[in-house]
Amino acid sequence: MRQKEPFSFESNSAPGDQGTPMSTPNPTTARPAPNASATPQVPLYPPYAGPMSVGPYPPQNDEDEIDLVDLFVVLIKQRRLVVGLPLLTALVAGIVLFLLPALGVLSFQTYTLQAVVASVQIPPALRDQVGMDIPGLTVAYGTEFNTVIDAVVKNKLKTDNLPLDPTNIRFRTYVAKTFIGKDYKVMVVKEGIRFEVKSRDKEAARAFLSDMLQRVDVRLRTEISNRSSVIYEAMEALWKDVSTSMVLSDATKALIVSSRIYRTGTMPILVPVSEPEVFLEQQRRSITLIMAVVAAFFIAVFLAFIVEYVHKLKRDPAAMEKIRGAWRHRR
């Protein structure tokens, strides 16, 4: 039986060969000779050319970055515009907001006038028969559209610089949507019914409130007079039909007397609780001035960059030629 030879590092034979030594490849002879017609080998990685940015994005070009120094230089060049426009705005706004009101030329003061009225106590016998909600009717009559328009026109109450013309559609729209419920309110409060109006013309607002109170009172007296007349006529007819010996109750007597008094329409329904109070609205002219100056500063900065861009554009002959060509083509 043939014995197996021991393993040796000097034996590089293949598994199929029996003892045939494998020669060590020579690097100079194993690589094929270069051929000019062969396709050149493209390296797998480009040669190292210095530090690269880490991440999936390519390094940005420095020309695309905004240089804050250049922006600051533009503001320095246009410093007259950046500083002059806010100063001019402050001067004009100061004259309009402070100097002209002090001279009495303009007025930015807004007054709030309040008048509180209460309804008289109608005798219970007549009140139960009339069945009127006087506070509710007062609010309804006080905010009625046509009544308010007539009072505004009569007392020349200024409303948003619109013409005091009942046929003007802008005036009617303003009164319906803005004046009633915002500048003019009628509400039920603990003390009674409060009429409130805001206006820059204090005297016109006072006359408007007085006129509205009178109008509403006349409407209420007319309504109560009509109902009292019906009640009094019914009681008078009843008195004629029954025997003269019939004894009337105290409630019936009170109803006849009160209906006879209120049917004339001369009894006032609304009485003032106190004199109309005048409140001066808080003015914010200083805040308005600051906001105007800040807005002018940002507008000046924007205009400074626009002016600088126009100057650069004028120094570029190619760009100017394109603009002239586009202008000629348009004409």
C-alpha positions in Angstrom: 0.0 0.0 0.0 1.3 3.4 -1.0 1.9 5.8 1.8 0.7 9.4 1.6 3.4 12.0 1.4 3.5 14.7 4.0 2.2 18.2 3.2 4.9 20.6 2.3 4.8 24.4 1.6 7.2 23.8 -1.2 4.6 21.7 -3.0 2.2 23.9 -4.9 0.6 21.2 -7.1 -3.0 21.2 -8.0 -5.2 18.5 -6.6 -5.1 16.5 -9.8 -1.4 16.5 -10.2 0.8 14.0 -8.5 3.9 15.8 -7.3 4.2 18.2 -10.1 5.6 21.4 -8.7 3.8 24.7 -9.6 6.1 27.5 -10.6 5.7 30.9 -8.8 4.2 33.5 -11.2 6.5 36.4 -12.2 4.8 39.8 -12.1 6.7 41.0 -15.1 5.8 38.1 -17.3 2.3 37.3 -16.0 0.7 40.7 -17.0 0.0 41.0 -20.7 1.9 43.6 -22.8 0.1 46.9 -23.3 -1.8 47.2 -26.6 -2.4 50.6 -28.1 -5.6 49.4 -29.8 -7.1 48.1 -26.5 -9.7 50.1 -24.6 -7.9 52.2 -21.9 -8.6 51.2 -18.4 -10.8 53.7 -16.4 -9.8 53.9 -12.8 -12.5 52.9 -10.4 -11.9 56.0 -8.2 -10.7 59.4 -9.3 -7.3 60.5 -8.0 -7.3 62.3 -4.7 -7.5 66.1 -5.2 -7.8 67.4 -1.7 -10.4 67.5 1.0 -14.0 67.0 -0.1 -17.3 67.9 1.5 -19.1 65.1 3.4 -22.6 64.4 2.3 -24.7 63.8 -0.8 -24.6 67.4 -2.0 -21.8 68.8 -4.1 -19.9 71.7 -2.7 -21.6 75.1 -3.4 -20.0 77.7 -5.5 -18.9 80.7 -3.5 -20.3 83.1 -6.1 -23.9 82.0 -5.2 -23.5 83.0 -1.5 -24.8 86.3 -0.3 -22.0 88.5 0.9 -23.3 90.6 3.8 -20.4 93.0 3.3 -21.7 93.8 -0.2 -25.2 94.4 1.2 -23.8 96.7 3.8 -21.8 98.6 1.2 -25.0 99.2 -0.8 -26.7 100.7 2.2 -23.7 102.9 2.8 -23.8 104.2 -0.8 -27.5 104.9 -0.5 -27.3 106.3 3.1 -29.1 109.5 2.1 -32.1 107.5 0.9 -32.1 105.0 3.8 -31.8 107.8 6.5 -33.6 110.6 4.7 -36.9 108.8 3.9 -37.6 107.8 7.5 -36.7 111.3 8.7 -39.0 112.9 6.1 -41.8 110.5 7.1 -41.3 111.4 10.8 -41.5 115.1 10.0 -44.6 114.9 7.9 -46.4 112.5 10.3 -45.5 114.7 13.3 -47.0 117.7 11.6 -50.2 115.9 10.6 -50.6 114.0 13.9 -49.5 116.6 16.5 -49.0 120.1 15.0 -52.2 120.5 13.0 -54.5 119.2 15.8 -52.8 121.6 18.2 -53.6 124.5 15.8 -57.2 123.3 15.4 -56.9 122.5 11.7 -57.4 118.8 12.1 -58.9 116.7 14.9 -58.2 113.0 15.6 -60.1 113.0 18.9 -63.1 110.6 19.1 -65.9 111.2 21.6 -68.2 108.6 23.0 -71.6 110.0 24.2 -74.0 108.0 26.3 -77.5 108.9 27.3 -79.5 106.6 29.6 -83.3 106.8 29.7 -85.9 104.9 31.6 -89.6 104.2 30.7 -92.3 105.7 32.9 -94.4 103.3 35.0 -97.6 102.9 33.1 -100.6 102.1 35.4 -100.8 98.3 35.8 -104.4 98.1 34.6 -103.5 99.8 31.3 -100.1 98.1 31.0 -101.7 94.7 31.1 -104.2 95.6 28.4 -101.7 97.3 26.2 -99.2 94.5 26.3 -96.1 96.4 25.1 -92.5 95.6 25.8 -91.3 99.1 26.1 -87.5 98.4 26.5 -87.6 96.0 23.5 -89.6 98.5 21.4 -87.2 101.3 22.4 -84.2 99.3 21.1 -86.1 98.4 17.9 -87.2 101.9 17.2 -83.8 103.3 18.2 -81.9 101.2 15.6 -84.5 101.3 12.8 -82.6 102.0 9.6 -84.7 104.8 8.1 -85.0 106.5 11.5 -81.3 106.5 12.0 -80.6 107.8 8.5 -83.1 110.7 9.0 -81.5 111.6 12.3 -77.9 111.5 10.9 -78.9 113.7 7.9 -80.8 116.2 10.0 -78.0 116.7 12.6 -75.2 116.6 10.0 -73.4 113.8 11.8 -70.2 113.0 9.8 -70.0 109.3 8.9 -66.8 108.2 7.3 -66.6 111.3 5.1 -69.6 110.2 3.0 -72.2 112.6 1.6 -75.2 113.1 3.9 -77.6 112.0 1.2 -80.3 109.4 1.9 -80.3 108.3 -1.8 -76.5 107.7 -1.9 -75.9 103.9 -1.9 -72.5 104.2 -0.2 -73.9 106.3 2.6 -76.8 103.8 3.1 -74.5 100.8 3.1 -72.2 102.4 5.6 -75.0 103.3 8.0 -76.5 99.8 7.7 -73.3 97.8 8.1 -70.9 99.9 10.1 -72.6 102.8 11.9 -75.5 100.9 13.4 -74.1 98.4 16.0 -70.6 99.8 16.0 -70.5 103.6 16.1 -74.1 103.8 17.3 -75.7 101.4 19.8 -78.9 101.1 21.7 -79.0 98.5 24.5 -80.9 97.6 27.7 -78.8 98.0 30.8 -79.5 97.8 34.5 -80.2 101.5 34.8 -82.6 101.6 31.8 -82.0 101.9 28.0 -78.6 103.4 26.9 -78.1 105.2 23.7 -74.4 105.5 22.7 -72.7 107.1 19.7 -69.1 107.7 18.7 -68.0 110.7 16.7 -65.3 113.2 16.2 -67.9 116.0 16.2 -69.1 116.2 19.8 -71.8 118.8 19.3 -73.3 116.9 16.3 -73.3 113.7 18.3 -75.0 115.4 21.2 -77.7 116.7 18.9 -78.1 113.3 17.2 -78.7 111.6 20.6 -81.2 114.2 21.6 -83.0 113.8 18.3 -83.1 110.0 18.5 -84.5 110.1 22.0 -87.2 112.4 20.9 -88.0 110.3 17.8 -88.2 107.1 19.8 -90.4 108.7 22.5 -92.8 110.0 19.9 -93.0 106.5 18.3 -93.8 104.9 21.7 -96.3 107.6 22.6 -98.1 107.1 19.3 -98.2 103.3 19.7 -99.5 103.5 23.3 -102.0 106.2 22.2 -103.5 104.1 19.5 -103.9 101.1 21.8 -105.3 103.2 24.6 -107.8 104.7 22.3 -109.1 101.3 21.4 -109.4 100.3 25.0 -111.1 103.5 26.0 -113.7 103.3 23.2 -114.4 99.7 24.2 -114.9 100.6 27.8 -117.1 103.6 26.9 -119.3 101.4 24.7 -119.5 98.9 27.5 -120.5 101.6 30.0 -123.3 102.7 27.7 -124.7 99.2 27.3 -124.9 98.4 31.0 -127.2 100.0 33.6 -126.1 103.3 35.1 -126.7 101.8 38.5 -123.8 99.3 37.9 -120.9 99.8 40.3 -117.5 99.7 38.6 -114.6 98.1 40.3 -111.5 100.0 41.1 -109.5 98.2 38.4 -112.0 99.2 35.8 -112.1 102.8 36.9 -108.3 102.9 36.8 -108.3 101.4 33.3 -110.8 104.0 32.0 -108.9 106.9 33.5 -105.5 105.8 32.3 -106.6 104.9 28.8 -108.3 108.3 28.6 -105.1 110.1 29.6 -102.7 108.1 27.4 -104.9 108.2 24.3 -104.0 111.8 23.9 -100.4 111.0 23.2 -99.0 113.8 25.3 -97.7 111.7 28.2 -93.9 111.1 27.9 -92.8 107.5 27.9 -89.0 107.9 28.1 -87.4 110.1 30.7 -83.7 110.8 31.1 -82.0 109.2 34.0 -79.0 111.5 33.9 -77.3 114.1 31.7 -75.5 112.6 28.6 -72.0 111.7 29.5 -69.0 112.4 27.2 -65.9 110.2 27.1 -62.8 110.9 25.2 -61.4 107.9 23.4 -57.7 107.0 24.0 -55.5 108.3 21.2 -52.5 106.3 19.8 -50.8 108.9 17.7 -47.4 108.1 19.0 -47.8 104.4 18.0 -49.0 105.6 14.6 -45.9 107.8 14.2 -43.5 104.9 15.1 -45.2 102.5 12.7 -44.9 105.0 9.9 -41.2 105.6 10.5 -40.5 101.8 10.7 -42.4 101.2 7.5 -40.6 104.1 5.7 -37.2 102.6 6.8 -37.9 99.2 5.2 -39.2 100.9 2.1 -36.0 103.0 1.9 -33.9 99.8 2.2 -35.8 98.2 -0.6 -35.5 101.3 -2.8 -31.7 101.4 -2.1 -31.2 98.0 -3.6 -33.3 98.8 -6.6 -31.3 102.0 -7.2 -28.0 100.1 -6.9 -29.2 97.5 -9.4 -30.3 100.1 -11.9 -26.8 101.7 -11.6 -25.1 98.4 -12.3 -27.5 97.8 -15.2 -26.6 101.1 -16.8 -22.9 100.2 -16.7 -23.5 96.9 -18.6 -23.7 97.8 -22.4 -25.0 94.3 -23.4 -27.9 94.5 -20.9 -28.7 98.0 -22.0 -28.7 97.0 -25.6 -31.2 94.2 -24.8 -33.5 96.6 -23.0 -33.3 99.1 -25.9 -34.0 96.4 -28.4 -37.0 95.1 -26.4 -38.3 98.6 -26.1 -38.0 99.3 -29.8 -39.7 96.0 -30.5 -42.6 96.8 -28.3 -43.1 100.2 -30.0 
